[in-house]
Amino acid sequence: MAYLATPPSPLLAQRNRAPACLWLPHWSLSHCVRAVVTRSTVGLGHHWPEAWHYNHFPASPLCSISWFFSGHSALLEPGWPAAPESPAQPVPDVYFAGPVTRPTISRNSPEGHGMMLMLLPDAVHALTGLEPAQWINRFVPLHEALGPDWQALSASVVAASDDATRVHLIEAFLAPRWAAARPQAGSAWVSMSDWTQGLAMRAAASGMGRSLRQAERRIKGWTGLPMRELRGLGRAEQAFFRTVAEGEGPVRWTDVAADTGYADQSHLCRETRRVTGFPPEELRQRINEDESFWIYRLWA
């Protein structure tokens, strides 16, 4: 059974003004599901300032299915600061998204309740035959990407009475399918870097050809992204966790860069801005203070 994650940084998590939960998968689905995230602003949002209705998400290799049980959301054109007049594209109440290679900003209705199922792209490929590369930076109605069985799951999730039941329905749907489709895998992984390393090992041992180029071609086919991009996103996640571990004291960014595989502090700054839209210190401040960075606090 999936379980609610216990925040390693409770004080940081408590800064989320709206209830938000991170559900982690049972070990048997750990190579398929990264997490399920839920958040609700029902009964809260109409009293909030405009700036709190935005959401900031980093670039990510994951695919996702998202549901809005109430309220709605729209994707803003890249750029900051966001404002009420910023051009926006409404997203469907239930949608599928592929890997995202740039940070994104969305704007929610004042009140809403949503859920996001985060799936590893190679698992989506194994389960559905979808080519993740064809869905990069795309947010489409679920029926445009996935078949009748996934649509039936979605309908049952929407109809369920609470989030815990929804997570149980998702797990019951995925467990037998993943047991039949999953490739040979090792122990459960806990970070993006672990997953990337596992992909590299599996690609090197798969198929007839085992050259580096052939292995990288397999990885891009499974995930939609080249190994260099995946390693960069893994470093960014490691740097994020390393920064959170520092607490509220001053951070020596040279040490963070050295500990997480960057060439130097400038490399860390460039990559952090590319993945999140902000330099490291500003990102850290916004995670501590800005409601629209709730996903970062939850992920911490």
C-alpha positions, 0 to 999 in steps of 0.5 A, spaced: 500 500 500 502 506 498 504 511 504 504 518 506 511 521 506 513 524 513 517 530 511 524 530 513 523 538 514 516 538 518 517 546 519 518 547 511 512 543 510 508 546 515 509 553 511 504 550 505 498 554 507 494 549 503 493 542 505 498 538 500 500 531 501 506 526 498 504 519 497 510 514 496 509 507 492 509 500 495 516 498 493 513 493 488 511 500 484 518 504 486 520 503 479 514 505 476 511 510 480 515 516 483 509 519 487 502 521 488 501 529 490 495 532 492 493 539 494 486 542 496 485 550 497 477 549 498 475 553 503 482 557 503 483 560 496 478 566 496 481 569 502 488 569 498 492 574 495 493 573 487 500 571 488 498 565 492 494 562 486 500 560 482 504 554 482 512 553 480 514 547 477 521 545 475 523 541 469 522 534 470 523 527 466 517 524 469 510 523 465 504 525 469 497 524 469 493 530 473 486 530 475 482 537 478 476 534 482 474 542 483 477 548 480 481 549 474 488 551 472 492 554 466 499 554 464 502 561 463 507 562 457 515 562 460 517 568 464 517 571 470 514 575 474 507 572 472 501 577 473 493 576 472 494 579 465 499 574 463 497 569 457 495 563 459 493 556 456 487 552 460 489 545 461 484 540 461 480 537 468 484 530 467 490 531 462 497 527 461 503 530 460 510 528 458 517 530 460 518 537 461 525 540 459 523 547 462 521 550 468 513 551 468 508 556 471 501 555 472 495 559 475 489 556 479 482 558 480 482 561 487 479 554 490 480 547 487 482 540 489 487 536 485 492 530 484 498 528 480 500 521 479 508 522 477 510 516 473 517 514 470 517 515 463 521 508 461 515 505 465 510 509 461 513 506 455 513 499 458 506 499 460 503 503 454 508 503 448 508 510 448 514 514 446 516 519 451 520 523 446 513 525 442 510 528 449 515 532 451 512 539 454 505 537 452 499 537 456 493 533 453 487 531 455 488 524 457 484 520 452 489 523 447 494 519 450 492 513 453 487 508 452 480 505 455 483 502 461 486 508 463 480 512 462 476 507 466 481 508 471 481 516 471 473 515 471 473 511 478 479 516 481 474 522 479 468 518 482 472 516 489 470 519 495 477 521 498 484 522 496 486 515 500 481 511 496 484 514 489 491 512 491 488 505 492 485 505 486 491 507 482 495 502 485 490 496 484 490 498 477 498 499 476 500 493 480 498 487 476 500 491 469 507 493 472 508 486 474 507 483 467 510 489 464 516 491 468 523 489 466 528 486 470 530 491 476 534 491 482 532 494 489 527 500 490 531 507 488 530 513 492 533 519 487 533 521 480 540 519 480 539 512 482 534 511 477 538 514 471 544 509 474 539 504 473 537 506 466 544 506 464 546 499 467 539 496 464 541 499 457 548 497 457 546 489 458 540 490 453 539 487 446 545 485 441 549 491 441 552 494 447 556 500 445 555 506 449 552 510 443 547 504 442 546 504 450 544 512 450 539 510 444 535 505 448 535 510 454 532 516 449 527 511 447 525 509 453 525 516 457 525 521 451 531 525 453 538 524 452 543 521 458 546 528 459 539 531 460 537 526 465 544 526 469 543 534 469 536 533 472 539 528 477 544 533 479 539 538 480 535 534 485 541 532 489 543 539 490 536 541 492 536 536 497 543 538 499 540 545 500 534 543 504 539 539 509 542 546 510 536 548 514 536 556 515 543 557 516 547 560 510 549 556 505 556 555 502 554 554 494 561 552 493 561 546 497 554 544 495 556 544 487 562 540 489 558 535 493 553 534 488 557 533 482 558 540 479 564 543 476 564 549 480 559 554 483 558 557 476 555 551 473 551 550 479 548 556 478 547 556 471 543 549 471 539 551 477 536 557 473 535 552 467 531 547 471 527 551 476 528 558 473 531 561 479 539 562 481 540 558 487 539 563 493 533 566 490 530 559 489 532 557 496 528 564 499 522 563 495 521 556 497 522 558 504 517 564 503 513 563 497 506 559 497 507 558 489 513 554 491 509 549 495 511 543 491 518 544 493 517 544 500 513 538 499 518 534 495 523 536 501 
